[in-house]
């Protein structure tokens, strides 16, 4: 399966049996990012988190009574 990175438009090949390929086939809303772009974003995020001014705003999980 050929996939295209959403950031740099690099085309890569995934095995048809790979879990990521199955996820992309069954749920088109999922996007693919190459390892280079993924590592770059991860590095920049970690740098921002180290400054202490970066906050992830996550919603609190409410427990259901059922």
Backbone as a chain_set.jsonl record, in Angstrom:
{"seq": "XXXXXXXXXXXXXXXXXXXXXXXXXXXXXXXXXXXXXXXXXXXXXXXXXXXXXXXXXXXXXXXXXX", "coords": {"N": [[0.861, -1.167, 0.0], [0.627, 2.155, -0.909], [1.359, 5.199, 0.656], [0.942, 8.664, 1.532], [2.67, 11.287, 3.047], [1.161, 13.708, 5.122], [2.306, 16.137, 5.645], [4.894, 16.605, 4.37], [4.514, 15.503, 1.878], [5.802, 13.186, 1.039], [6.092, 10.047, -0.468], [5.527, 6.822, 0.697], [5.893, 3.279, 1.169], [3.805, 0.852, 2.561], [3.406, -2.3, 4.145], [0.766, -4.441, 3.167], [-0.335, -5.965, 5.162], [0.219, -4.703, 7.507], [-0.643, -3.21, 10.659], [-1.036, -0.436, 10.69], [-1.591, 0.124, 7.999], [-4.017, -1.181, 7.682], [-5.588, 0.335, 9.427], [-5.574, 2.798, 8.097], [-6.891, 2.099, 5.758], [-9.467, 1.289, 6.612], [-10.46, 3.427, 8.07], [-10.766, 6.343, 6.79], [-10.384, 8.906, 7.814], [-8.137, 8.946, 9.357], [-4.767, 9.953, 9.173], [-1.548, 9.822, 7.533], [1.778, 10.142, 8.673], [5.152, 10.601, 7.901], [8.164, 9.107, 9.288], [10.207, 10.97, 9.613], [8.923, 13.504, 9.765], [7.282, 13.007, 11.965], [9.193, 12.621, 13.998], [10.363, 15.146, 14.019], [8.241, 16.814, 14.87], [7.758, 15.683, 17.367], [10.191, 16.259, 18.675], [10.146, 19.096, 18.71], [7.863, 19.538, 20.257], [8.609, 18.414, 22.711], [10.664, 20.181, 23.354], [9.193, 22.545, 23.751], [7.633, 21.758, 25.926], [9.574, 21.535, 27.855], [10.13, 24.163, 28.471], [8.213, 24.973, 30.242], [6.061, 26.57, 29.785], [4.241, 25.445, 28.17], [1.155, 23.933, 27.81], [-1.021, 21.183, 27.909], [-4.298, 21.037, 27.213], [-6.581, 19.092, 28.394], [-9.71, 17.474, 28.51], [-11.506, 16.693, 31.447], [-12.171, 13.394, 32.456], [-15.325, 12.166, 32.902], [-16.963, 10.082, 35.162], [-19.32, 7.642, 34.397], [-22.475, 6.802, 35.77], [-23.629, 4.443, 35.164]], "CA": [[0.0, 0.0, 0.0], [1.386, 3.396, -0.955], [0.77, 6.263, 1.468], [1.583, 9.958, 1.343], [2.76, 12.068, 4.275], [0.301, 14.888, 5.02], [3.09, 17.354, 5.84], [5.948, 16.817, 3.373], [4.092, 14.862, 0.626], [6.691, 12.091, 0.682], [5.341, 8.807, -0.686], [6.168, 5.641, 1.271], [5.187, 2.026, 0.943], [3.52, 0.056, 3.751], [2.944, -3.656, 3.889], [-0.696, -4.53, 3.22], [-0.726, -6.647, 6.396], [0.603, -3.892, 8.66], [-1.795, -2.655, 11.371], [-1.244, 0.953, 10.279], [-2.224, 0.102, 6.684], [-5.412, -1.56, 7.889], [-6.24, 1.477, 10.039], [-5.761, 3.811, 7.065], [-7.883, 1.605, 4.802], [-10.804, 1.197, 7.19], [-10.889, 4.726, 8.595], [-10.087, 7.335, 5.947], [-10.121, 10.144, 8.532], [-6.785, 8.838, 9.873], [-3.78, 10.424, 8.216], [-0.227, 9.222, 7.662], [2.92, 11.035, 8.784], [6.402, 9.846, 7.801], [8.94, 9.091, 10.53], [10.978, 12.211, 9.703], [8.022, 14.549, 10.252], [6.85, 12.624, 13.304], [10.305, 12.884, 14.917], [10.543, 16.595, 14.106], [7.16, 17.347, 15.695], [7.993, 15.202, 18.726], [11.318, 17.022, 19.218], [9.711, 20.465, 18.986], [6.903, 19.489, 21.361], [9.376, 18.19, 23.937], [11.371, 21.436, 23.65], [8.218, 23.483, 24.307], [7.233, 21.273, 27.238], [10.683, 21.781, 28.769], [10.142, 25.565, 28.87], [7.274, 25.149, 31.339], [4.955, 27.432, 29.357], [3.417, 24.656, 27.27], [0.138, 23.188, 28.544], [-1.985, 20.398, 27.153], [-5.615, 21.187, 27.814], [-7.377, 17.884, 28.182], [-10.951, 17.502, 29.274], [-11.558, 15.716, 32.538], [-13.033, 12.257, 32.171], [-16.389, 12.043, 33.892], [-17.403, 8.711, 35.313], [-20.743, 7.416, 34.177], [-23.041, 6.023, 36.863], [-24.085, 3.136, 34.677]], "C": [[0.904, 1.225, 0.0], [0.631, 4.465, -0.18], [1.589, 7.535, 1.289], [1.545, 10.729, 2.654], [1.946, 13.353, 4.101], [1.09, 16.18, 5.137], [4.063, 17.588, 4.684], [5.639, 16.179, 2.02], [5.054, 13.784, 0.129], [5.859, 10.817, 0.567], [6.161, 7.638, -0.155], [5.311, 4.423, 0.99], [5.031, 1.29, 2.266], [3.098, -1.335, 3.315], [1.429, -3.693, 4.025], [-1.187, -5.162, 4.512], [-0.42, -5.832, 7.647], [-0.642, -3.308, 9.335], [-2.093, -1.204, 10.964], [-1.932, 1.039, 8.913], [-3.705, -0.246, 6.811], [-6.2, -0.396, 8.476], [-6.529, 2.566, 8.993], [-6.821, 3.391, 6.045], [-9.296, 1.675, 5.36], [-11.343, 2.517, 7.712], [-10.169, 5.832, 7.839], [-9.777, 8.65, 6.667], [-8.709, 10.135, 9.123], [-5.804, 9.262, 8.786], [-2.429, 9.798, 8.51], [0.828, 10.318, 7.744], [4.184, 10.182, 8.72], [7.19, 9.981, 9.099], [9.753, 10.373, 10.708], [10.123, 13.334, 10.28], [7.569, 14.256, 11.675], [7.931, 12.941, 14.332], [10.511, 14.386, 15.092], [9.486, 17.225, 15.005], [7.353, 16.93, 17.151], [9.11, 15.997, 19.4], [10.883, 18.434, 19.598], [8.74, 20.512, 20.16], [7.626, 19.302, 22.685], [10.158, 19.44, 24.335], [10.416, 22.447, 24.278], [7.78, 23.056, 25.698], [8.316, 21.554, 28.268], [10.727, 23.237, 29.236], [9.21, 25.819, 30.046], [6.081, 26.01, 30.98], [3.979, 26.703, 28.445], [2.444, 23.818, 28.089], [-0.741, 22.416, 27.575], [-3.317, 20.5, 27.876], [-6.457, 19.977, 27.452], [-8.625, 17.973, 29.038], [-10.909, 16.405, 30.333], [-12.54, 14.614, 32.171], [-14.056, 12.139, 33.289], [-16.842, 10.589, 33.944], [-18.905, 8.618, 35.161], [-21.286, 6.517, 35.288], [-23.491, 4.632, 36.426], [-22.931, 2.238, 34.694]], "O": [[1.831, 1.325, 0.804], [-0.58, 4.621, -0.334], [2.769, 7.49, 0.942], [0.499, 10.813, 3.297], [2.027, 14.008, 3.062], [0.582, 17.235, 4.758], [4.056, 18.661, 4.082], [6.441, 16.308, 1.094], [5.111, 13.505, -1.069], [5.014, 10.546, 1.421], [7.331, 7.475, -0.502], [4.143, 4.539, 0.618], [6.0, 1.119, 3.006], [2.508, -1.518, 2.25], [0.87, -3.043, 4.908], [-2.324, -4.931, 4.923], [-0.778, -6.249, 8.748], [-1.599, -2.948, 8.649], [-3.252, -0.794, 10.902], [-2.761, 1.922, 8.691], [-4.545, 0.334, 6.123], [-7.341, -0.156, 8.083], [-7.597, 3.179, 9.005], [-7.56, 4.231, 5.53], [-10.223, 2.076, 4.656], [-12.557, 2.705, 7.788], [-9.063, 6.216, 8.221], [-8.973, 9.437, 6.167], [-8.138, 11.198, 9.366], [-6.002, 8.956, 7.61], [-2.194, 9.302, 9.612], [0.788, 11.293, 6.994], [4.282, 9.161, 9.4], [6.915, 10.864, 9.911], [9.964, 10.816, 11.837], [10.559, 14.039, 11.189], [7.484, 15.166, 12.5], [7.637, 13.462, 15.408], [10.801, 14.847, 16.196], [9.809, 18.088, 15.821], [7.136, 17.728, 18.063], [8.989, 16.368, 20.568], [11.212, 18.916, 20.682], [8.794, 21.437, 20.971], [7.295, 19.958, 23.673], [10.3, 19.728, 25.524], [10.783, 23.134, 25.231], [7.576, 23.905, 26.565], [8.009, 21.787, 29.437], [11.299, 23.524, 30.288], [9.401, 26.79, 30.779], [5.171, 26.166, 31.795], [2.993, 27.288, 27.997], [2.864, 23.071, 28.972], [-1.154, 22.943, 26.541], [-3.437, 20.087, 29.03], [-6.974, 19.867, 26.34], [-8.592, 18.489, 30.155], [-10.344, 15.333, 30.121], [-13.615, 14.883, 31.636], [-13.707, 12.028, 34.464], [-17.073, 9.953, 32.915], [-19.658, 9.413, 35.724], [-20.616, 5.568, 35.697], [-23.703, 3.753, 37.26], [-23.052, 1.069, 34.327]]}, "num_chains": 1, "name": "protein.A"}
